[in-house]
Amino acid sequence: MGFDKFVWHVDAREDRSEIEAAYIHGITEWASRKLGKKYRRILDVPCGTGRLHPFLRDCGYEVEGMDLSEEMVGEAKERGLNCSEEC
């Protein structure tokens, strides 16, 4: 299996990112209602270039990301996003 199978999300369109962030928000809101606890922090693993972060922040979440790719984390940091490289 080639590496390309794992990087499909890197070239995702911006409108798809917004839809995926809305889905995450919906799941989080459902969990909040079911468990009676408000969730406001999200750990995005693997965060890649942090493409979901702006949309999740617009929903009111504090977002932090982690990824194994130093290159992707570097790109996210260039965009001013809170990501770190972890092993």
ABEGO torsion letter per residue (X at the ends): XBAAAAAAAAABBAAAAAAAAAAAAAAAAAAAAAAGBBBABBBBOBAEAGAAAAAAAAAGBBBBBBBABAAAAAAAAAAGBBBBBBX
